[in-house]
Amino acid sequence: MLDTQTTLPALAYARPQLSSARERLVRAAERLWRVEDPSGRVIGHLRIVVDPLGLRYRAERLHLTTGIFRLVGEFWRADDAVQSLRNG
């Protein structure tokens, strides 16, 4: 019998490796990192999302008024997600 109610255990994901040293990732939660520019200013957040085809990287910005993360984009590479925050 197939159990469709099985949940995956919480996994501690390693910090994604960026090809550029321009931004720095600081862990904010289990699958969430703050993306900081060279001056230490937070330019957005990088969230790991589990997809049936592999890990996806979601670029988000916190909307301070509502306290909700707003989606900038979802990418297969962490570098692409960070670049969307840098250029947005």
PDB file of N, CA, C and O in Angstrom:
ATOM      1  N   MET A   1       0.844  -1.179   0.000  1.00  0.00           N
ATOM      2  CA  MET A   1       0.000   0.000   0.000  1.00  0.00           C
ATOM      3  C   MET A   1       0.890   1.243   0.000  1.00  0.00           C
ATOM      4  O   MET A   1       1.879   1.299   0.731  1.00  0.00           O
ATOM      5  N   LEU A   2       0.550   2.212  -0.796  1.00  0.00           N
ATOM      6  CA  LEU A   2       1.308   3.454  -0.896  1.00  0.00           C
ATOM      7  C   LEU A   2       0.758   4.477   0.079  1.00  0.00           C
ATOM      8  O   LEU A   2      -0.429   4.800   0.047  1.00  0.00           O
ATOM      9  N   ASP A   3       1.615   4.982   0.937  1.00  0.00           N
ATOM     10  CA  ASP A   3       1.213   5.987   1.916  1.00  0.00           C
ATOM     11  C   ASP A   3       1.392   7.373   1.315  1.00  0.00           C
ATOM     12  O   ASP A   3       2.520   7.840   1.162  1.00  0.00           O
ATOM     13  N   THR A   4       0.296   8.033   0.976  1.00  0.00           N
ATOM     14  CA  THR A   4       0.383   9.357   0.351  1.00  0.00           C
ATOM     15  C   THR A   4       0.484  10.478   1.377  1.00  0.00           C
ATOM     16  O   THR A   4       0.641  11.640   1.003  1.00  0.00           O
ATOM     17  N   GLN A   5       0.398  10.154   2.650  1.00  0.00           N
ATOM     18  CA  GLN A   5       0.463  11.168   3.700  1.00  0.00           C
ATOM     19  C   GLN A   5       1.855  11.284   4.314  1.00  0.00           C
ATOM     20  O   GLN A   5       2.040  12.028   5.278  1.00  0.00           O
ATOM     21  N   THR A   6       2.823  10.574   3.782  1.00  0.00           N
ATOM     22  CA  THR A   6       4.172  10.612   4.329  1.00  0.00           C
ATOM     23  C   THR A   6       4.795  11.980   4.081  1.00  0.00           C
ATOM     24  O   THR A   6       4.722  12.509   2.971  1.00  0.00           O
ATOM     25  N   THR A   7       5.395  12.541   5.095  1.00  0.00           N
ATOM     26  CA  THR A   7       6.093  13.817   4.943  1.00  0.00           C
ATOM     27  C   THR A   7       7.589  13.574   5.023  1.00  0.00           C
ATOM     28  O   THR A   7       8.053  12.667   5.713  1.00  0.00           O
ATOM     29  N   LEU A   8       8.315  14.383   4.320  1.00  0.00           N
ATOM     30  CA  LEU A   8       9.766  14.272   4.350  1.00  0.00           C
ATOM     31  C   LEU A   8      10.313  14.876   5.632  1.00  0.00           C
ATOM     32  O   LEU A   8       9.777  15.872   6.120  1.00  0.00           O
ATOM     33  N   PRO A   9      11.362  14.297   6.183  1.00  0.00           N
ATOM     34  CA  PRO A   9      11.951  14.887   7.389  1.00  0.00           C
ATOM     35  C   PRO A   9      12.619  16.213   7.059  1.00  0.00           C
ATOM     36  O   PRO A   9      13.043  16.444   5.927  1.00  0.00           O
ATOM     37  N   ALA A  10      12.704  17.068   8.050  1.00  0.00           N
ATOM     38  CA  ALA A  10      13.389  18.347   7.858  1.00  0.00           C
ATOM     39  C   ALA A  10      14.872  18.075   7.643  1.00  0.00           C
ATOM     40  O   ALA A  10      15.493  17.336   8.407  1.00  0.00           O
ATOM     41  N   LEU A  11      15.429  18.668   6.612  1.00  0.00           N
ATOM     42  CA  LEU A  11      16.844  18.486   6.303  1.00  0.00           C
ATOM     43  C   LEU A  11      17.565  19.810   6.465  1.00  0.00           C
ATOM     44  O   LEU A  11      17.027  20.868   6.138  1.00  0.00           O
ATOM     45  N   ALA A  12      18.766  19.747   6.964  1.00  0.00           N
ATOM     46  CA  ALA A  12      19.587  20.951   7.055  1.00  0.00           C
ATOM     47  C   ALA A  12      20.334  21.095   5.734  1.00  0.00           C
ATOM     48  O   ALA A  12      21.242  20.316   5.445  1.00  0.00           O
ATOM     49  N   TYR A  13      19.967  22.058   4.958  1.00  0.00           N
ATOM     50  CA  TYR A  13      20.595  22.275   3.660  1.00  0.00           C
ATOM     51  C   TYR A  13      21.849  23.123   3.820  1.00  0.00           C
ATOM     52  O   TYR A  13      21.880  24.075   4.600  1.00  0.00           O
ATOM     53  N   ALA A  14      22.866  22.765   3.079  1.00  0.00           N
ATOM     54  CA  ALA A  14      24.110  23.529   3.090  1.00  0.00           C
ATOM     55  C   ALA A  14      23.892  24.853   2.367  1.00  0.00           C
ATOM     56  O   ALA A  14      23.013  24.976   1.514  1.00  0.00           O
ATOM     57  N   ARG A  15      24.695  25.823   2.720  1.00  0.00           N
ATOM     58  CA  ARG A  15      24.616  27.126   2.064  1.00  0.00           C
ATOM     59  C   ARG A  15      24.969  26.952   0.580  1.00  0.00           C
ATOM     60  O   ARG A  15      25.984  26.338   0.255  1.00  0.00           O
ATOM     61  N   PRO A  16      24.142  27.486  -0.309  1.00  0.00           N
ATOM     62  CA  PRO A  16      24.464  27.391  -1.738  1.00  0.00           C
ATOM     63  C   PRO A  16      25.775  28.115  -2.046  1.00  0.00           C
ATOM     64  O   PRO A  16      26.056  29.176  -1.490  1.00  0.00           O
ATOM     65  N   GLN A  17      26.566  27.530  -2.933  1.00  0.00           N
ATOM     66  CA  GLN A  17      27.828  28.143  -3.339  1.00  0.00           C
ATOM     67  C   GLN A  17      27.571  29.088  -4.505  1.00  0.00           C
ATOM     68  O   GLN A  17      26.987  28.694  -5.515  1.00  0.00           O
ATOM     69  N   LEU A  18      28.004  30.322  -4.363  1.00  0.00           N
ATOM     70  CA  LEU A  18      27.864  31.310  -5.430  1.00  0.00           C
ATOM     71  C   LEU A  18      29.178  31.420  -6.181  1.00  0.00           C
ATOM     72  O   LEU A  18      30.249  31.295  -5.586  1.00  0.00           O
ATOM     73  N   SER A  19      29.104  31.653  -7.483  1.00  0.00           N
ATOM     74  CA  SER A  19      30.327  31.766  -8.278  1.00  0.00           C
ATOM     75  C   SER A  19      30.987  33.130  -8.095  1.00  0.00           C
ATOM     76  O   SER A  19      32.177  33.287  -8.370  1.00  0.00           O
ATOM     77  N   SER A  20      30.224  34.111  -7.635  1.00  0.00           N
ATOM     78  CA  SER A  20      30.748  35.452  -7.417  1.00  0.00           C
ATOM     79  C   SER A  20      30.860  35.724  -5.921  1.00  0.00           C
ATOM     80  O   SER A  20      30.004  35.305  -5.142  1.00  0.00           O
ATOM     81  N   ALA A  21      31.901  36.416  -5.531  1.00  0.00           N
ATOM     82  CA  ALA A  21      32.062  36.796  -4.120  1.00  0.00           C
ATOM     83  C   ALA A  21      31.417  38.153  -3.854  1.00  0.00           C
ATOM     84  O   ALA A  21      31.597  38.729  -2.781  1.00  0.00           O
ATOM     85  N   ARG A  22      30.680  38.657  -4.812  1.00  0.00           N
ATOM     86  CA  ARG A  22      30.069  39.984  -4.708  1.00  0.00           C
ATOM     87  C   ARG A  22      29.011  40.038  -3.592  1.00  0.00           C
ATOM     88  O   ARG A  22      28.936  41.023  -2.858  1.00  0.00           O
ATOM     89  N   GLU A  23      28.207  38.994  -3.468  1.00  0.00           N
ATOM     90  CA  GLU A  23      27.196  38.934  -2.416  1.00  0.00           C
ATOM     91  C   GLU A  23      27.568  37.861  -1.405  1.00  0.00           C
ATOM     92  O   GLU A  23      28.350  36.954  -1.689  1.00  0.00           O
ATOM     93  N   ARG A  24      26.984  37.989  -0.215  1.00  0.00           N
ATOM     94  CA  ARG A  24      27.235  37.036   0.863  1.00  0.00           C
ATOM     95  C   ARG A  24      25.891  36.484   1.315  1.00  0.00           C
ATOM     96  O   ARG A  24      24.903  37.215   1.394  1.00  0.00           O
ATOM     97  N   LEU A  25      25.862  35.184   1.611  1.00  0.00           N
ATOM     98  CA  LEU A  25      24.650  34.539   2.109  1.00  0.00           C
ATOM     99  C   LEU A  25      24.774  34.308   3.603  1.00  0.00           C
ATOM    100  O   LEU A  25      25.774  33.766   4.073  1.00  0.00           O
ATOM    101  N   VAL A  26      23.758  34.719   4.350  1.00  0.00           N
ATOM    102  CA  VAL A  26      23.717  34.542   5.801  1.00  0.00           C
ATOM    103  C   VAL A  26      22.442  33.776   6.131  1.00  0.00           C
ATOM    104  O   VAL A  26      21.344  34.205   5.779  1.00  0.00           O
ATOM    105  N   ARG A  27      22.592  32.635   6.810  1.00  0.00           N
ATOM    106  CA  ARG A  27      21.414  31.805   7.112  1.00  0.00           C
ATOM    107  C   ARG A  27      20.416  32.582   7.959  1.00  0.00           C
ATOM    108  O   ARG A  27      20.768  33.204   8.961  1.00  0.00           O
ATOM    109  N   ALA A  28      19.148  32.527   7.519  1.00  0.00           N
ATOM    110  CA  ALA A  28      18.070  33.168   8.256  1.00  0.00           C
ATOM    111  C   ALA A  28      17.089  32.137   8.813  1.00  0.00           C
ATOM    112  O   ALA A  28      16.416  32.395   9.811  1.00  0.00           O
ATOM    113  N   ALA A  29      17.005  30.973   8.173  1.00  0.00           N
ATOM    114  CA  ALA A  29      16.132  29.884   8.615  1.00  0.00           C
ATOM    115  C   ALA A  29      16.648  28.591   7.971  1.00  0.00           C
ATOM    116  O   ALA A  29      17.694  28.589   7.322  1.00  0.00           O
ATOM    117  N   GLU A  30      15.915  27.504   8.154  1.00  0.00           N
ATOM    118  CA  GLU A  30      16.371  26.202   7.685  1.00  0.00           C
ATOM    119  C   GLU A  30      16.673  26.185   6.186  1.00  0.00           C
ATOM    120  O   GLU A  30      17.691  25.629   5.775  1.00  0.00           O
ATOM    121  N   ARG A  31      15.820  26.776   5.374  1.00  0.00           N
ATOM    122  CA  ARG A  31      16.013  26.800   3.914  1.00  0.00           C
ATOM    123  C   ARG A  31      16.039  28.223   3.372  1.00  0.00           C
ATOM    124  O   ARG A  31      15.726  28.448   2.203  1.00  0.00           O
ATOM    125  N   LEU A  32      16.408  29.180   4.209  1.00  0.00           N
ATOM    126  CA  LEU A  32      16.344  30.588   3.827  1.00  0.00           C
ATOM    127  C   LEU A  32      17.642  31.299   4.190  1.00  0.00           C
ATOM    128  O   LEU A  32      18.169  31.128   5.289  1.00  0.00           O
ATOM    129  N   TRP A  33      18.147  32.096   3.256  1.00  0.00           N
ATOM    130  CA  TRP A  33      19.360  32.883   3.468  1.00  0.00           C
ATOM    131  C   TRP A  33      19.097  34.328   3.107  1.00  0.00           C
ATOM    132  O   TRP A  33      18.410  34.622   2.129  1.00  0.00           O
ATOM    133  N   ARG A  34      19.656  35.236   3.913  1.00  0.00           N
ATOM    134  CA  ARG A  34      19.659  36.659   3.547  1.00  0.00           C
ATOM    135  C   ARG A  34      20.779  36.864   2.540  1.00  0.00           C
ATOM    136  O   ARG A  34      21.866  36.309   2.697  1.00  0.00           O
ATOM    137  N   VAL A  35      20.523  37.649   1.516  1.00  0.00           N
ATOM    138  CA  VAL A  35      21.534  37.984   0.521  1.00  0.00           C
ATOM    139  C   VAL A  35      21.991  39.409   0.816  1.00  0.00           C
ATOM    140  O   VAL A  35      21.207  40.354   0.740  1.00  0.00           O
ATOM    141  N   GLU A  36      23.277  39.549   1.154  1.00  0.00           N
ATOM    142  CA  GLU A  36      23.823  40.858   1.504  1.00  0.00           C
ATOM    143  C   GLU A  36      24.806  41.316   0.447  1.00  0.00           C
ATOM    144  O   GLU A  36      25.568  40.517  -0.098  1.00  0.00           O
ATOM    145  N   ASP A  37      24.782  42.623   0.157  1.00  0.00           N
ATOM    146  CA  ASP A  37      25.762  43.184  -0.778  1.00  0.00           C
ATOM    147  C   ASP A  37      27.074  43.427  -0.034  1.00  0.00           C
ATOM    148  O   ASP A  37      27.132  43.208   1.176  1.00  0.00           O
ATOM    149  N   PRO A  38      28.124  43.872  -0.719  1.00  0.00           N
ATOM    150  CA  PRO A  38      29.434  44.053  -0.059  1.00  0.00           C
ATOM    151  C   PRO A  38      29.411  44.989   1.151  1.00  0.00           C
ATOM    152  O   PRO A  38      30.247  44.866   2.046  1.00  0.00           O
ATOM    153  N   SER A  39      28.451  45.927   1.183  1.00  0.00           N
ATOM    154  CA  SER A  39      28.377  46.848   2.320  1.00  0.00           C
ATOM    155  C   SER A  39      27.602  46.268   3.503  1.00  0.00           C
ATOM    156  O   SER A  39      27.529  46.887   4.564  1.00  0.00           O
ATOM    157  N   GLY A  40      27.013  45.058   3.316  1.00  0.00           N
ATOM    158  CA  GLY A  40      26.248  44.435   4.390  1.00  0.00           C
ATOM    159  C   GLY A  40      24.762  44.709   4.323  1.00  0.00           C
ATOM    160  O   GLY A  40      24.015  44.253   5.188  1.00  0.00           O
ATOM    161  N   ARG A  41      24.309  45.450   3.307  1.00  0.00           N
ATOM    162  CA  ARG A  41      22.890  45.758   3.136  1.00  0.00           C
ATOM    163  C   ARG A  41      22.175  44.535   2.574  1.00  0.00           C
ATOM    164  O   ARG A  41      22.661  43.910   1.632  1.00  0.00           O
ATOM    165  N   VAL A  42      21.022  44.192   3.148  1.00  0.00           N
ATOM    166  CA  VAL A  42      20.237  43.050   2.670  1.00  0.00           C
ATOM    167  C   VAL A  42      19.517  43.459   1.390  1.00  0.00           C
ATOM    168  O   VAL A  42      18.740  44.414   1.371  1.00  0.00           O
ATOM    169  N   ILE A  43      19.795  42.705   0.307  1.00  0.00           N
ATOM    170  CA  ILE A  43      19.148  43.025  -0.971  1.00  0.00           C
ATOM    171  C   ILE A  43      18.000  42.068  -1.287  1.00  0.00           C
ATOM    172  O   ILE A  43      17.278  42.266  -2.264  1.00  0.00           O
ATOM    173  N   GLY A  44      17.832  41.045  -0.474  1.00  0.00           N
ATOM    174  CA  GLY A  44      16.746  40.093  -0.670  1.00  0.00           C
ATOM    175  C   GLY A  44      17.028  38.801   0.064  1.00  0.00           C
ATOM    176  O   GLY A  44      17.922  38.727   0.906  1.00  0.00           O
ATOM    177  N   HIS A  45      16.254  37.789  -0.266  1.00  0.00           N
ATOM    178  CA  HIS A  45      16.393  36.483   0.366  1.00  0.00           C
ATOM    179  C   HIS A  45      16.430  35.397  -0.688  1.00  0.00           C
ATOM    180  O   HIS A  45      15.843  35.532  -1.761  1.00  0.00           O
ATOM    181  N   LEU A  46      17.126  34.318  -0.367  1.00  0.00           N
ATOM    182  CA  LEU A  46      17.242  33.148  -1.227  1.00  0.00           C
ATOM    183  C   LEU A  46      16.658  31.969  -0.459  1.00  0.00           C
ATOM    184  O   LEU A  46      17.122  31.638   0.632  1.00  0.00           O
ATOM    185  N   ARG A  47      15.635  31.337  -1.036  1.00  0.00           N
ATOM    186  CA  ARG A  47      14.972  30.210  -0.374  1.00  0.00           C
ATOM    187  C   ARG A  47      15.155  28.958  -1.226  1.00  0.00           C
ATOM    188  O   ARG A  47      14.999  29.005  -2.447  1.00  0.00           O
ATOM    189  N   ILE A  48      15.488  27.836  -0.583  1.00  0.00           N
ATOM    190  CA  ILE A  48      15.562  26.554  -1.285  1.00  0.00           C
ATOM    191  C   ILE A  48      14.172  25.942  -1.294  1.00  0.00           C
ATOM    192  O   ILE A  48      13.506  25.856  -0.262  1.00  0.00           O
ATOM    193  N   VAL A  49      13.745  25.519  -2.480  1.00  0.00           N
ATOM    194  CA  VAL A  49      12.447  24.887  -2.661  1.00  0.00           C
ATOM    195  C   VAL A  49      12.694  23.501  -3.264  1.00  0.00           C
ATOM    196  O   VAL A  49      13.411  23.366  -4.256  1.00  0.00           O
ATOM    197  N   VAL A  50      12.101  22.487  -2.663  1.00  0.00           N
ATOM    198  CA  VAL A  50      12.248  21.131  -3.170  1.00  0.00           C
ATOM    199  C   VAL A  50      11.247  20.916  -4.294  1.00  0.00           C
ATOM    200  O   VAL A  50      10.046  21.118  -4.119  1.00  0.00           O
ATOM    201  N   ASP A  51      11.754  20.506  -5.449  1.00  0.00           N
ATOM    202  CA  ASP A  51      10.960  20.254  -6.644  1.00  0.00           C
ATOM    203  C   ASP A  51      11.163  18.781  -7.014  1.00  0.00           C
ATOM    204  O   ASP A  51      12.231  18.236  -6.736  1.00  0.00           O
ATOM    205  N   PRO A  52      10.184  18.123  -7.627  1.00  0.00           N
ATOM    206  CA  PRO A  52      10.385  16.722  -8.022  1.00  0.00           C
ATOM    207  C   PRO A  52      11.604  16.512  -8.933  1.00  0.00           C
ATOM    208  O   PRO A  52      12.155  15.413  -8.981  1.00  0.00           O
ATOM    209  N   LEU A  53      12.022  17.550  -9.648  1.00  0.00           N
ATOM    210  CA  LEU A  53      13.168  17.429 -10.550  1.00  0.00           C
ATOM    211  C   LEU A  53      14.487  17.869  -9.918  1.00  0.00           C
ATOM    212  O   LEU A  53      15.537  17.769 -10.552  1.00  0.00           O
ATOM    213  N   GLY A  54      14.445  18.348  -8.690  1.00  0.00           N
ATOM    214  CA  GLY A  54      15.662  18.792  -8.008  1.00  0.00           C
ATOM    215  C   GLY A  54      15.397  20.025  -7.160  1.00  0.00           C
ATOM    216  O   GLY A  54      14.244  20.397  -6.940  1.00  0.00           O
ATOM    217  N   LEU A  55      16.451  20.650  -6.689  1.00  0.00           N
ATOM    218  CA  LEU A  55      16.317  21.845  -5.860  1.00  0.00           C
ATOM    219  C   LEU A  55      16.144  23.075  -6.735  1.00  0.00           C
ATOM    220  O   LEU A  55      16.805  23.218  -7.763  1.00  0.00           O
ATOM    221  N   ARG A  56      15.250  23.958  -6.317  1.00  0.00           N
ATOM    222  CA  ARG A  56      15.045  25.235  -6.993  1.00  0.00           C
ATOM    223  C   ARG A  56      15.455  26.331  -6.006  1.00  0.00           C
ATOM    224  O   ARG A  56      15.448  26.123  -4.793  1.00  0.00           O
ATOM    225  N   TYR A  57      15.805  27.474  -6.535  1.00  0.00           N
ATOM    226  CA  TYR A  57      16.227  28.607  -5.704  1.00  0.00           C
ATOM    227  C   TYR A  57      15.276  29.760  -5.980  1.00  0.00           C
ATOM    228  O   TYR A  57      15.169  30.244  -7.107  1.00  0.00           O
ATOM    229  N   ARG A  58      14.596  30.185  -4.942  1.00  0.00           N
ATOM    230  CA  ARG A  58      13.589  31.239  -5.068  1.00  0.00           C
ATOM    231  C   ARG A  58      14.163  32.550  -4.542  1.00  0.00           C
ATOM    232  O   ARG A  58      14.616  32.626  -3.400  1.00  0.00           O
ATOM    233  N   ALA A  59      14.139  33.563  -5.373  1.00  0.00           N
ATOM    234  CA  ALA A  59      14.561  34.906  -4.975  1.00  0.00           C
ATOM    235  C   ALA A  59      13.331  35.636  -4.443  1.00  0.00           C
ATOM    236  O   ALA A  59      12.295  35.690  -5.106  1.00  0.00           O
ATOM    237  N   GLU A  60      13.454  36.194  -3.248  1.00  0.00           N
ATOM    238  CA  GLU A  60      12.327  36.873  -2.603  1.00  0.00           C
ATOM    239  C   GLU A  60      12.784  38.175  -1.979  1.00  0.00           C
ATOM    240  O   GLU A  60      13.957  38.353  -1.651  1.00  0.00           O
ATOM    241  N   ARG A  61      11.837  39.076  -1.822  1.00  0.00           N
ATOM    242  CA  ARG A  61      12.076  40.310  -1.077  1.00  0.00           C
ATOM    243  C   ARG A  61      11.003  40.429  -0.001  1.00  0.00           C
ATOM    244  O   ARG A  61       9.835  40.123  -0.237  1.00  0.00           O
ATOM    245  N   LEU A  62      11.410  40.873   1.169  1.00  0.00           N
ATOM    246  CA  LEU A  62      10.466  41.063   2.267  1.00  0.00           C
ATOM    247  C   LEU A  62       9.787  42.412   2.096  1.00  0.00           C
ATOM    248  O   LEU A  62      10.451  43.444   1.996  1.00  0.00           O
ATOM    249  N   HIS A  63       8.460  42.397   2.063  1.00  0.00           N
ATOM    250  CA  HIS A  63       7.676  43.624   2.008  1.00  0.00           C
ATOM    251  C   HIS A  63       7.418  44.033   3.458  1.00  0.00           C
ATOM    252  O   HIS A  63       6.620  43.406   4.155  1.00  0.00           O
ATOM    253  N   LEU A  64       8.098  45.085   3.902  1.00  0.00           N
ATOM    254  CA  LEU A  64       8.082  45.453   5.319  1.00  0.00           C
ATOM    255  C   LEU A  64       6.693  45.822   5.834  1.00  0.00           C
ATOM    256  O   LEU A  64       6.362  45.503   6.976  1.00  0.00           O
ATOM    257  N   THR A  65       5.892  46.471   5.035  1.00  0.00           N
ATOM    258  CA  THR A  65       4.574  46.906   5.488  1.00  0.00           C
ATOM    259  C   THR A  65       3.681  45.731   5.857  1.00  0.00           C
ATOM    260  O   THR A  65       2.977  45.771   6.865  1.00  0.00           O
ATOM    261  N   THR A  66       3.712  44.680   5.035  1.00  0.00           N
ATOM    262  CA  THR A  66       2.847  43.523   5.281  1.00  0.00           C
ATOM    263  C   THR A  66       3.559  42.382   5.990  1.00  0.00           C
ATOM    264  O   THR A  66       2.906  41.500   6.548  1.00  0.00           O
ATOM    265  N   GLY A  67       4.896  42.384   5.978  1.00  0.00           N
ATOM    266  CA  GLY A  67       5.653  41.299   6.583  1.00  0.00           C
ATOM    267  C   GLY A  67       5.619  40.022   5.758  1.00  0.00           C
ATOM    268  O   GLY A  67       5.868  38.935   6.281  1.00  0.00           O
ATOM    269  N   ILE A  68       5.310  40.148   4.467  1.00  0.00           N
ATOM    270  CA  ILE A  68       5.201  38.999   3.569  1.00  0.00           C
ATOM    271  C   ILE A  68       6.346  39.024   2.569  1.00  0.00           C
ATOM    272  O   ILE A  68       6.743  40.080   2.076  1.00  0.00           O
ATOM    273  N   PHE A  69       6.876  37.820   2.278  1.00  0.00           N
ATOM    274  CA  PHE A  69       7.894  37.712   1.235  1.00  0.00           C
ATOM    275  C   PHE A  69       7.220  37.778  -0.125  1.00  0.00           C
ATOM    276  O   PHE A  69       6.219  37.102  -0.362  1.00  0.00           O
ATOM    277  N   ARG A  70       7.766  38.589  -1.014  1.00  0.00           N
ATOM    278  CA  ARG A  70       7.262  38.693  -2.382  1.00  0.00           C
ATOM    279  C   ARG A  70       8.226  37.991  -3.322  1.00  0.00           C
ATOM    280  O   ARG A  70       9.439  38.192  -3.254  1.00  0.00           O
ATOM    281  N   LEU A  71       7.676  37.169  -4.194  1.00  0.00           N
ATOM    282  CA  LEU A  71       8.475  36.385  -5.125  1.00  0.00           C
ATOM    283  C   LEU A  71       9.041  37.277  -6.227  1.00  0.00           C
ATOM    284  O   LEU A  71       8.307  38.019  -6.879  1.00  0.00           O
ATOM    285  N   VAL A  72      10.358  37.194  -6.426  1.00  0.00           N
ATOM    286  CA  VAL A  72      11.026  37.870  -7.533  1.00  0.00           C
ATOM    287  C   VAL A  72      11.147  36.893  -8.694  1.00  0.00           C
ATOM    288  O   VAL A  72      10.940  37.273  -9.847  1.00  0.00           O
ATOM    289  N   GLY A  73      11.482  35.628  -8.401  1.00  0.00           N
ATOM    290  CA  GLY A  73      11.603  34.595  -9.416  1.00  0.00           C
ATOM    291  C   GLY A  73      12.081  33.297  -8.811  1.00  0.00           C
ATOM    292  O   GLY A  73      12.556  33.261  -7.676  1.00  0.00           O
ATOM    293  N   GLU A  74      11.950  32.212  -9.593  1.00  0.00           N
ATOM    294  CA  GLU A  74      12.403  30.903  -9.147  1.00  0.00           C
ATOM    295  C   GLU A  74      13.337  30.338 -10.212  1.00  0.00           C
ATOM    296  O   GLU A  74      13.024  30.379 -11.402  1.00  0.00           O
ATOM    297  N   PHE A  75      14.478  29.812  -9.785  1.00  0.00           N
ATOM    298  CA  PHE A  75      15.552  29.452 -10.698  1.00  0.00           C
ATOM    299  C   PHE A  75      16.146  28.096 -10.342  1.00  0.00           C
ATOM    300  O   PHE A  75      15.992  27.615  -9.219  1.00  0.00           O
ATOM    301  N   TRP A  76      16.834  27.477 -11.317  1.00  0.00           N
ATOM    302  CA  TRP A  76      17.530  26.223 -11.096  1.00  0.00           C
ATOM    303  C   TRP A  76      18.910  26.459 -10.489  1.00  0.00           C
ATOM    304  O   TRP A  76      19.476  25.557  -9.870  1.00  0.00           O
ATOM    305  N   ARG A  77      19.459  27.671 -10.661  1.00  0.00           N
ATOM    306  CA  ARG A  77      20.798  27.969 -10.140  1.00  0.00           C
ATOM    307  C   ARG A  77      20.708  29.100  -9.115  1.00  0.00           C
ATOM    308  O   ARG A  77      20.005  30.088  -9.329  1.00  0.00           O
ATOM    309  N   ALA A  78      21.424  28.947  -8.005  1.00  0.00           N
ATOM    310  CA  ALA A  78      21.449  29.979  -6.965  1.00  0.00           C
ATOM    311  C   ALA A  78      22.007  31.288  -7.516  1.00  0.00           C
ATOM    312  O   ALA A  78      21.538  32.364  -7.146  1.00  0.00           O
ATOM    313  N   ASP A  79      23.009  31.206  -8.402  1.00  0.00           N
ATOM    314  CA  ASP A  79      23.593  32.415  -8.991  1.00  0.00           C
ATOM    315  C   ASP A  79      22.559  33.232  -9.752  1.00  0.00           C
ATOM    316  O   ASP A  79      22.570  34.461  -9.689  1.00  0.00           O
ATOM    317  N   ASP A  80      21.666  32.557 -10.472  1.00  0.00           N
ATOM    318  CA  ASP A  80      20.640  33.263 -11.231  1.00  0.00           C
ATOM    319  C   ASP A  80      19.656  33.962 -10.295  1.00  0.00           C
ATOM    320  O   ASP A  80      19.222  35.080 -10.571  1.00  0.00           O
ATOM    321  N   ALA A  81      19.307  33.309  -9.200  1.00  0.00           N
ATOM    322  CA  ALA A  81      18.396  33.910  -8.232  1.00  0.00           C
ATOM    323  C   ALA A  81      19.002  35.153  -7.592  1.00  0.00           C
ATOM    324  O   ALA A  81      18.332  36.174  -7.442  1.00  0.00           O
ATOM    325  N   VAL A  82      20.281  35.058  -7.215  1.00  0.00           N
ATOM    326  CA  VAL A  82      20.964  36.206  -6.608  1.00  0.00           C
ATOM    327  C   VAL A  82      21.100  37.340  -7.622  1.00  0.00           C
ATOM    328  O   VAL A  82      20.952  38.509  -7.265  1.00  0.00           O
ATOM    329  N   GLN A  83      21.378  37.008  -8.872  1.00  0.00           N
ATOM    330  CA  GLN A  83      21.497  38.039  -9.901  1.00  0.00           C
ATOM    331  C   GLN A  83      20.177  38.775 -10.079  1.00  0.00           C
ATOM    332  O   GLN A  83      20.180  39.983 -10.314  1.00  0.00           O
ATOM    333  N   SER A  84      19.047  38.079  -9.974  1.00  0.00           N
ATOM    334  CA  SER A  84      17.762  38.758 -10.113  1.00  0.00           C
ATOM    335  C   SER A  84      17.539  39.748  -8.967  1.00  0.00           C
ATOM    336  O   SER A  84      16.890  40.777  -9.156  1.00  0.00           O
ATOM    337  N   LEU A  85      18.072  39.445  -7.784  1.00  0.00           N
ATOM    338  CA  LEU A  85      17.976  40.385  -6.668  1.00  0.00           C
ATOM    339  C   LEU A  85      18.905  41.569  -6.870  1.00  0.00           C
ATOM    340  O   LEU A  85      18.557  42.706  -6.550  1.00  0.00           O
ATOM    341  N   ARG A  86      20.077  41.299  -7.399  1.00  0.00           N
ATOM    342  CA  ARG A  86      21.061  42.348  -7.652  1.00  0.00           C
ATOM    343  C   ARG A  86      20.537  43.347  -8.678  1.00  0.00           C
ATOM    344  O   ARG A  86      20.727  44.553  -8.519  1.00  0.00           O
ATOM    345  N   ASN A  87      19.890  42.865  -9.713  1.00  0.00           N
ATOM    346  CA  ASN A  87      19.444  43.715 -10.817  1.00  0.00           C
ATOM    347  C   ASN A  87      18.034  44.250 -10.645  1.00  0.00           C
ATOM    348  O   ASN A  87      17.566  45.042 -11.463  1.00  0.00           O
ATOM    349  N   GLY A  88      17.364  43.833  -9.604  1.00  0.00           N
ATOM    350  CA  GLY A  88      15.973  44.253  -9.438  1.00  0.00           C
ATOM    351  C   GLY A  88      15.875  45.351  -8.500  1.00  0.00           C
ATOM    352  O   GLY A  88      14.777  45.840  -8.233  1.00  0.00           O
TER     353      GLY A  88
END
